[in-house]
Amino acid sequence: MLPKKDGIDVCKTVRTNKNLVPILMLTAKNDEFDRVLGLELGADDYMTKPFSPREVVARVKAILRRSQFVKEVEEIDDDITIGSIRIRPDYFEVYKHNELLELTPKELNSCFI
């Protein structure tokens, strides 16, 4: 047990702050209600005592693999390139020959239609 707070409170605090750090709950609380609550509040995995150290390591590795996959997906380049024109939808920017074009909002919107 944690002093003054429990894992559920910690999980809530972490997720309320929009932190996407992986959370593995290791706990003595093994009721279905507690497991479901932990997962619904943002835990990536939930293990109850007794557990083997090998299983904990395997689950940590699985969580890290999933978080690495998400990171790689987020890094996919969404730029659109047509000849010498590059459109960056995430930044509302348009480049021609690698030079940023000064476009009006109406001109910029027409690039995203």
MODELLER restraints for C-alpha pairs under 7 A, 6 or more apart:
rsr = mdl.restraints
at = mdl.atoms
rsr.add(forms.Gaussian(group=physical.xy_distance, feature=features.Distance(at['CA:7:A'], at['CA:25:A']), mean=6.92, stdev=0.5))
rsr.add(forms.Gaussian(group=physical.xy_distance, feature=features.Distance(at['CA:8:A'], at['CA:38:A']), mean=6.08, stdev=0.5))
rsr.add(forms.Gaussian(group=physical.xy_distance, feature=features.Distance(at['CA:11:A'], at['CA:41:A']), mean=6.68, stdev=0.5))
rsr.add(forms.Gaussian(group=physical.xy_distance, feature=features.Distance(at['CA:11:A'], at['CA:42:A']), mean=6.61, stdev=0.5))
rsr.add(forms.Gaussian(group=physical.xy_distance, feature=features.Distance(at['CA:11:A'], at['CA:43:A']), mean=6.65, stdev=0.5))
rsr.add(forms.Gaussian(group=physical.xy_distance, feature=features.Distance(at['CA:12:A'], at['CA:41:A']), mean=6.13, stdev=0.5))
rsr.add(forms.Gaussian(group=physical.xy_distance, feature=features.Distance(at['CA:15:A'], at['CA:42:A']), mean=6.47, stdev=0.5))
rsr.add(forms.Gaussian(group=physical.xy_distance, feature=features.Distance(at['CA:22:A'], at['CA:44:A']), mean=6.14, stdev=0.5))
rsr.add(forms.Gaussian(group=physical.xy_distance, feature=features.Distance(at['CA:22:A'], at['CA:63:A']), mean=6.79, stdev=0.5))
rsr.add(forms.Gaussian(group=physical.xy_distance, feature=features.Distance(at['CA:23:A'], at['CA:43:A']), mean=4.94, stdev=0.5))
rsr.add(forms.Gaussian(group=physical.xy_distance, feature=features.Distance(at['CA:23:A'], at['CA:44:A']), mean=5.28, stdev=0.5))
rsr.add(forms.Gaussian(group=physical.xy_distance, feature=features.Distance(at['CA:23:A'], at['CA:45:A']), mean=6.78, stdev=0.5))
rsr.add(forms.Gaussian(group=physical.xy_distance, feature=features.Distance(at['CA:24:A'], at['CA:43:A']), mean=6.06, stdev=0.5))
rsr.add(forms.Gaussian(group=physical.xy_distance, feature=features.Distance(at['CA:24:A'], at['CA:44:A']), mean=5.82, stdev=0.5))
rsr.add(forms.Gaussian(group=physical.xy_distance, feature=features.Distance(at['CA:24:A'], at['CA:45:A']), mean=4.84, stdev=0.5))
rsr.add(forms.Gaussian(group=physical.xy_distance, feature=features.Distance(at['CA:24:A'], at['CA:46:A']), mean=5.77, stdev=0.5))
rsr.add(forms.Gaussian(group=physical.xy_distance, feature=features.Distance(at['CA:25:A'], at['CA:43:A']), mean=6.69, stdev=0.5))
rsr.add(forms.Gaussian(group=physical.xy_distance, feature=features.Distance(at['CA:25:A'], at['CA:45:A']), mean=6.27, stdev=0.5))
rsr.add(forms.Gaussian(group=physical.xy_distance, feature=features.Distance(at['CA:25:A'], at['CA:46:A']), mean=4.66, stdev=0.5))
rsr.add(forms.Gaussian(group=physical.xy_distance, feature=features.Distance(at['CA:25:A'], at['CA:47:A']), mean=6.01, stdev=0.5))
rsr.add(forms.Gaussian(group=physical.xy_distance, feature=features.Distance(at['CA:26:A'], at['CA:46:A']), mean=6.26, stdev=0.5))
rsr.add(forms.Gaussian(group=physical.xy_distance, feature=features.Distance(at['CA:26:A'], at['CA:47:A']), mean=4.98, stdev=0.5))
rsr.add(forms.Gaussian(group=physical.xy_distance, feature=features.Distance(at['CA:26:A'], at['CA:48:A']), mean=5.83, stdev=0.5))
rsr.add(forms.Gaussian(group=physical.xy_distance, feature=features.Distance(at['CA:27:A'], at['CA:47:A']), mean=6.34, stdev=0.5))
rsr.add(forms.Gaussian(group=physical.xy_distance, feature=features.Distance(at['CA:27:A'], at['CA:48:A']), mean=4.91, stdev=0.5))
rsr.add(forms.Gaussian(group=physical.xy_distance, feature=features.Distance(at['CA:27:A'], at['CA:49:A']), mean=6.14, stdev=0.5))
rsr.add(forms.Gaussian(group=physical.xy_distance, feature=features.Distance(at['CA:28:A'], at['CA:48:A']), mean=5.35, stdev=0.5))
rsr.add(forms.Gaussian(group=physical.xy_distance, feature=features.Distance(at['CA:28:A'], at['CA:49:A']), mean=5.15, stdev=0.5))
rsr.add(forms.Gaussian(group=physical.xy_distance, feature=features.Distance(at['CA:29:A'], at['CA:48:A']), mean=6.44, stdev=0.5))
rsr.add(forms.Gaussian(group=physical.xy_distance, feature=features.Distance(at['CA:30:A'], at['CA:48:A']), mean=5.62, stdev=0.5))
rsr.add(forms.Gaussian(group=physical.xy_distance, feature=features.Distance(at['CA:35:A'], at['CA:46:A']), mean=6.39, stdev=0.5))
rsr.add(forms.Gaussian(group=physical.xy_distance, feature=features.Distance(at['CA:39:A'], at['CA:45:A']), mean=6.78, stdev=0.5))
rsr.add(forms.Gaussian(group=physical.xy_distance, feature=features.Distance(at['CA:78:A'], at['CA:88:A']), mean=6.99, stdev=0.5))
rsr.add(forms.Gaussian(group=physical.xy_distance, feature=features.Distance(at['CA:79:A'], at['CA:86:A']), mean=6.68, stdev=0.5))
rsr.add(forms.Gaussian(group=physical.xy_distance, feature=features.Distance(at['CA:79:A'], at['CA:87:A']), mean=5.66, stdev=0.5))
rsr.add(forms.Gaussian(group=physical.xy_distance, feature=features.Distance(at['CA:79:A'], at['CA:88:A']), mean=4.70, stdev=0.5))
rsr.add(forms.Gaussian(group=physical.xy_distance, feature=features.Distance(at['CA:79:A'], at['CA:89:A']), mean=6.63, stdev=0.5))
rsr.add(forms.Gaussian(group=physical.xy_distance, feature=features.Distance(at['CA:80:A'], at['CA:86:A']), mean=5.62, stdev=0.5))
rsr.add(forms.Gaussian(group=physical.xy_distance, feature=features.Distance(at['CA:80:A'], at['CA:87:A']), mean=5.03, stdev=0.5))
rsr.add(forms.Gaussian(group=physical.xy_distance, feature=features.Distance(at['CA:80:A'], at['CA:88:A']), mean=6.53, stdev=0.5))
rsr.add(forms.Gaussian(group=physical.xy_distance, feature=features.Distance(at['CA:81:A'], at['CA:87:A']), mean=6.33, stdev=0.5))
rsr.add(forms.Gaussian(group=physical.xy_distance, feature=features.Distance(at['CA:84:A'], at['CA:96:A']), mean=5.53, stdev=0.5))
rsr.add(forms.Gaussian(group=physical.xy_distance, feature=features.Distance(at['CA:84:A'], at['CA:97:A']), mean=5.23, stdev=0.5))
rsr.add(forms.Gaussian(group=physical.xy_distance, feature=features.Distance(at['CA:85:A'], at['CA:95:A']), mean=5.66, stdev=0.5))
rsr.add(forms.Gaussian(group=physical.xy_distance, feature=features.Distance(at['CA:85:A'], at['CA:96:A']), mean=4.60, stdev=0.5))
rsr.add(forms.Gaussian(group=physical.xy_distance, feature=features.Distance(at['CA:85:A'], at['CA:97:A']), mean=6.65, stdev=0.5))
rsr.add(forms.Gaussian(group=physical.xy_distance, feature=features.Distance(at['CA:86:A'], at['CA:94:A']), mean=5.77, stdev=0.5))
rsr.add(forms.Gaussian(group=physical.xy_distance, feature=features.Distance(at['CA:86:A'], at['CA:95:A']), mean=5.04, stdev=0.5))
rsr.add(forms.Gaussian(group=physical.xy_distance, feature=features.Distance(at['CA:86:A'], at['CA:96:A']), mean=6.44, stdev=0.5))
rsr.add(forms.Gaussian(group=physical.xy_distance, feature=features.Distance(at['CA:87:A'], at['CA:93:A']), mean=6.01, stdev=0.5))
rsr.add(forms.Gaussian(group=physical.xy_distance, feature=features.Distance(at['CA:87:A'], at['CA:94:A']), mean=4.53, stdev=0.5))
rsr.add(forms.Gaussian(group=physical.xy_distance, feature=features.Distance(at['CA:87:A'], at['CA:95:A']), mean=6.38, stdev=0.5))
rsr.add(forms.Gaussian(group=physical.xy_distance, feature=features.Distance(at['CA:88:A'], at['CA:94:A']), mean=6.18, stdev=0.5))
rsr.add(forms.Gaussian(group=physical.xy_distance, feature=features.Distance(at['CA:94:A'], at['CA:100:A']), mean=5.97, stdev=0.5))
rsr.add(forms.Gaussian(group=physical.xy_distance, feature=features.Distance(at['CA:94:A'], at['CA:101:A']), mean=5.77, stdev=0.5))
rsr.add(forms.Gaussian(group=physical.xy_distance, feature=features.Distance(at['CA:95:A'], at['CA:101:A']), mean=5.52, stdev=0.5))
